[in-house]
Structures are given as C-alpha cells and as structure tokens.
Amino acid sequence: MATSGLHRSRHDRMIAGVIGGLAQRLGWSSTMLRVLYVIVSIASAAFPGILVYLIAWLLIPEGD
C-alpha cells in the first residue's frame, strides 16, 4: 500500500475502490466515508456523485 499518493484500493472496494482508497489515504473508516458520500450526493443537486465517482475511477490509478 502506497501512502505517498492517492490510489484506488484493491482490497477495500465495493465497485472500483475509489472510496476505499480515499479512506485509506485520509485514515478514515471506509464505511463512514461511503455513507457520507451517498448522503452528500443525494442531498445536493450541485454535487453529481455518480459523475464524480466515474471521473475519479478513470483518473485515480489502482494501488499495489
């Protein structure tokens, strides 16, 4: 696991490992970050959660 940069998680993933990798990088619980992401995505019309996730999936490299 690389700690120097943001990587998608290979082990803590539901779909592509984006939130799991972000949680590892921040040192947060991946479950709590996923819940927060879904709540913010639903509650805010200005935050298109699915589009942001897809872009992150394309841009963030997969970790080791």
ZAVOTOR-710478 format. One record per residue (C-alpha): residue number from 1; x, y, z. Coordinates in pm, 1 decimal. Each point is the difference from the previous one (the first is absolute). Layout:
BEGIN
NUM / X / Y / Z;
...
***
This chain:
BEGIN
1 / 0.0 / 0.0 / 0.0;
2 / 143.3 / 333.3 / -104.6;
3 / -45.3 / 284.2 / 246.6;
4 / 156.3 / 274.4 / -210.6;
5 / -292.0 / 46.0 / -238.3;
6 / -360.5 / -76.1 / -64.6;
7 / -68.2 / -344.7 / -145.5;
8 / -312.9 / -208.2 / -49.1;
9 / -13.1 / -284.4 / 247.6;
10 / 27.2 / -356.7 / -124.2;
11 / -122.9 / -150.4 / 327.1;
12 / -252.3 / 247.6 / 141.9;
13 / -235.2 / 44.6 / -294.5;
14 / -367.2 / -13.3 / -72.3;
15 / 16.9 / 101.5 / -367.1;
16 / 338.8 / 136.2 / -106.5;
17 / 182.0 / 74.7 / 325.6;
18 / -20.8 / 379.5 / -28.9;
19 / -155.5 / 61.5 / 342.0;
20 / 207.2 / -277.4 / 160.3;
21 / 320.8 / 157.9 / -128.8;
22 / -107.9 / 345.9 / 110.5;
23 / -87.5 / -134.1 / 346.8;
24 / 343.0 / -167.3 / 27.4;
25 / 170.8 / 323.6 / -103.6;
26 / -193.7 / 206.8 / 255.2;
27 / 15.9 / -262.9 / 274.4;
28 / -380.5 / -14.8 / 26.6;
29 / -245.1 / -287.5 / 11.8;
30 / -95.3 / -98.3 / -354.5;
31 / -356.3 / -82.7 / 107.6;
32 / -53.2 / 341.8 / 155.0;
33 / 151.0 / 173.7 / -304.1;
34 / -228.7 / -197.6 / -232.8;
35 / -306.2 / 95.8 / 206.0;
36 / 108.6 / 365.7 / 3.0;
37 / 60.1 / -6.5 / -377.3;
38 / -345.8 / -140.6 / -69.3;
39 / -170.8 / 247.5 / 234.6;
40 / 180.3 / 297.7 / -157.2;
41 / -74.3 / -131.9 / -349.6;
42 / -371.7 / -35.8 / 71.5;
43 / -40.2 / 320.3 / 201.0;
44 / 180.1 / 230.2 / -240.0;
45 / -103.2 / 63.8 / -356.7;
46 / 329.9 / 186.1 / -48.0;
47 / 204.5 / -315.4 / 74.9;
48 / -57.9 / -260.4 / -272.3;
49 / 127.6 / -301.0 / 194.1;
50 / -12.5 / -257.9 / -278.1;
51 / 182.0 / 223.8 / -247.7;
52 / 268.8 / 90.5 / 255.8;
53 / 47.3 / -368.9 / 85.0;
54 / 35.3 / -97.5 / -367.1;
55 / 256.3 / 274.7 / -63.4;
56 / 194.9 / -102.3 / 310.8;
57 / -10.8 / -363.0 / -119.2;
58 / 162.3 / 107.3 / -326.7;
59 / 258.2 / 237.7 / 149.5;
60 / 117.1 / -170.2 / 320.8;
61 / 245.4 / -286.2 / -61.2;
62 / -55.7 / -339.1 / 158.9;
63 / 223.5 / -69.2 / 300.9;
64 / 239.7 / -286.6 / 52.5;
***
